[in-house]
Amino acid sequence: MEDSQFDVIIVGAGVMGSSTAYQAAKRGLKTLLLEQFDFLHHRGSSHGESRTIRATYIQNHYYPMVMESYKLWKEAQAQVGYNVYFKAQHLDMGPFNDPVVHSVVENCRKHKIPHQLLNHQQVAEKFSGKFNLPANWVGLSTEYGGILKPTKATAMFQTLAYKNGAVLKDNTKVTDIKNDGGVVVFTANGEKFRGKKCVVTVGAWANKLVKRISGVEIPIKPVETHVCYWRIKKGHEGKFVIGGDFPTFASFGKAYVYGTPVLEYPGLIKAAVHGGRLCDPDKRPWGSVVMMNELKEWVEGIFGGVVDSSEPVVKQSCMYSMTPDEDFVIDFLGGEFGKNVVLGVGFSGHGFKMAPVIGKILTQLVVDGETNEVDLKHFRIGRFQMASKI
Ligand SMILES: Cc1cc2nc3c(=O)[nH]c(=O)nc-3n(C[C@H](O)[C@H](O)[C@H](O)COP(=O)(O)OP(=O)(O)OC[C@H]3O[C@@H](n4cnc5c(N)ncnc54)[C@H](O)[C@@H]3O)c2cc1C
């Protein structure tokens, strides 16, 4: 395969690279997907058992991307023949005067997302007492929630990419990308691949690789974070399972807590803090959970004592790649590479749900040089003040 010519070389086979490989191969491009570790490894951002999909956002631009993704998740499932999406309602909650809660409600109104704004008693009634909100909190309930299975979904995109003719290669770390009118991609194994275009979807390694190839420092910070699962007390397990009325949820109080109905581990409910500690993705600390006391307090209070808040039973470590404004980076690298290198990075802990549309957008940028899915101004690298050598 050495020195082979591809239409597009995709670097990084997390969910974003895998979804892009599927979309590119489906559009008939000769596609190569390269991954530094084993496929479906647990050292990046796309592994594990559950991710939330929800339509409620404080920013305007994500709603159409989420809605297109719901459609594309279902199409991909139909192609592969198994499910990675499991339907649930979604509940956002927080103090009634919290600006985030206000923005989310505003956005629901703006996009005409059917929703119910509920006081704490109405939340208790709607969800049969499963959420015990403080008296000054409100809940925002919508039908647009659900769980995605991350490892399975990433595998699904890789399978579909392969079925559509893509070449997939793991244990192949990209060390450099050079411009020769197209791109030449160099690997740590001493291989060299030529492509007309290249898509960089390297998650928390974005800053390292982009700096190496272009000298540009994009301000994407790798953050180690944790998912926690808590034991539901005896006799209450059935209340929290997927398929009933228990929703995916996000809570905007002292800590931003999120979670999903019981699906992956019977008897355990997921509740975790959106946050973590800066890390080097190549020297992971495998450290402790941040804001554990706040999380325990939340589990005890909001679940009204029916979930054991003494310690999480399962903790899983994962990485975010955070931009300063938590918006994604979807753009051409520019400089000497012009439109030949496309970046899809900085998904800031909330990208999984939109992986199908992101794969579609990145492929449009490769093939068409533009996208009609979203206004890219929210995702341009030019929005950051950057140190640059070029
Ligand atoms: C705990 C946790 C909970 C989350 N919850 C949600 C949620 O509920 N809803 C939601 O929508 N999103 C959620 N997210 C965010 C979502 O999972 C990420 O946005 C998404 O997985 C990012 O995928 P990625 O492909 O960009 O990164 P990754 O999955 O990290 O993939 C990047 C890949 O590039 C490879 N790579 C890096 N450098 C090189 C190189 N030089 N050569 C070759 N390969 C390379 C890496 O090994 C890696 O496999 C969560 C994330 C975490 C960690």
The ligand as a MOL file (V3000), in Angstrom:
LIG
                    3D

  0  0  0     0  0            999 V3000
M  V30 BEGIN CTAB
M  V30 COUNTS 53 58 0 0 0
M  V30 BEGIN ATOM
M  V30 1 C -17.0250 10.9150 29.3660 0
M  V30 2 C -17.5480 11.5240 28.1080 0
M  V30 3 C -18.9020 11.7270 27.9710 0
M  V30 4 C -19.4090 12.2990 26.8180 0
M  V30 5 N -20.7520 12.4480 26.6990 0
M  V30 6 C -21.2630 12.9020 25.5450 0
M  V30 7 C -22.6660 12.9260 25.3730 0
M  V30 8 O -23.4250 12.5280 26.2600 0
M  V30 9 N -23.1500 13.3680 24.1890 0
M  V30 10 C -22.3310 13.7910 23.1780 0
M  V30 11 O -22.8400 14.1910 22.1290 0
M  V30 12 N -20.9830 13.7630 23.3150 0
M  V30 13 C -20.4420 13.3280 24.4670 0
M  V30 14 N -19.0910 13.2570 24.6270 0
M  V30 15 C -18.2140 13.7750 23.5650 0
M  V30 16 C -17.9580 12.7950 22.4550 0
M  V30 17 O -17.7450 11.5060 22.9570 0
M  V30 18 C -16.7500 13.3070 21.6660 0
M  V30 19 O -17.0730 14.6100 21.1840 0
M  V30 20 C -16.3930 12.4180 20.4990 0
M  V30 21 O -16.2430 11.0830 20.8950 0
M  V30 22 C -15.0940 12.9300 19.8780 0
M  V30 23 O -14.6730 12.0200 18.8900 0
M  V30 24 P -13.3380 12.2380 18.0770 0
M  V30 25 O -13.3930 11.2650 16.9630 0
M  V30 26 O -13.1610 13.6940 17.7880 0
M  V30 27 O -12.1590 11.8860 19.1140 0
M  V30 28 P -11.5280 10.4590 19.5010 0
M  V30 29 O -12.5780 9.4820 19.7730 0
M  V30 30 O -10.5240 10.6840 20.5710 0
M  V30 31 O -10.8000 10.0150 18.1700 0
M  V30 32 C -9.5870 10.5730 17.7550 0
M  V30 33 C -8.7350 9.4280 17.2680 0
M  V30 34 O -7.5800 9.9250 16.6280 0
M  V30 35 C -6.5070 9.0400 16.9210 0
M  V30 36 N -5.2530 9.7540 16.6850 0
M  V30 37 C -4.7580 10.7960 17.3770 0
M  V30 38 N -3.5740 11.1900 16.8750 0
M  V30 39 C -3.3120 10.3680 15.8280 0
M  V30 40 C -2.2290 10.2680 14.9160 0
M  V30 41 N -1.1840 11.1010 14.9800 0
M  V30 42 N -2.2680 9.2980 13.9820 0
M  V30 43 C -3.3340 8.4420 13.8970 0
M  V30 44 N -4.3790 8.4930 14.7550 0
M  V30 45 C -4.3750 9.4510 15.6980 0
M  V30 46 C -6.7460 8.7000 18.3820 0
M  V30 47 O -6.0530 7.5590 18.7910 0
M  V30 48 C -8.2460 8.5420 18.4050 0
M  V30 49 O -8.6430 7.2120 18.1580 0
M  V30 50 C -18.5370 12.6940 25.7770 0
M  V30 51 C -17.1630 12.4920 25.9110 0
M  V30 52 C -16.6690 11.9040 27.0570 0
M  V30 53 C -15.1920 11.6960 27.1750 0
M  V30 END ATOM
M  V30 BEGIN BOND
M  V30 1 1 1 2
M  V30 2 1 2 3
M  V30 3 2 2 52
M  V30 4 2 3 4
M  V30 5 1 4 5
M  V30 6 1 4 50
M  V30 7 2 5 6
M  V30 8 1 6 7
M  V30 9 1 6 13
M  V30 10 2 7 8
M  V30 11 1 7 9
M  V30 12 1 9 10
M  V30 13 2 10 11
M  V30 14 1 10 12
M  V30 15 2 12 13
M  V30 16 1 13 14
M  V30 17 1 14 15
M  V30 18 1 14 50
M  V30 19 1 15 16
M  V30 20 1 16 17
M  V30 21 1 16 18
M  V30 22 1 18 19
M  V30 23 1 18 20
M  V30 24 1 20 21
M  V30 25 1 20 22
M  V30 26 1 22 23
M  V30 27 1 23 24
M  V30 28 2 24 25
M  V30 29 1 24 26
M  V30 30 1 24 27
M  V30 31 1 27 28
M  V30 32 2 28 29
M  V30 33 1 28 30
M  V30 34 1 28 31
M  V30 35 1 31 32
M  V30 36 1 32 33
M  V30 37 1 33 34
M  V30 38 1 33 48
M  V30 39 1 34 35
M  V30 40 1 35 36
M  V30 41 1 35 46
M  V30 42 1 36 37
M  V30 43 1 36 45
M  V30 44 2 37 38
M  V30 45 1 38 39
M  V30 46 1 39 40
M  V30 47 2 39 45
M  V30 48 1 40 41
M  V30 49 2 40 42
M  V30 50 1 42 43
M  V30 51 2 43 44
M  V30 52 1 44 45
M  V30 53 1 46 47
M  V30 54 1 46 48
M  V30 55 1 48 49
M  V30 56 2 50 51
M  V30 57 1 51 52
M  V30 58 1 52 53
M  V30 END BOND
M  V30 END CTAB
M  END
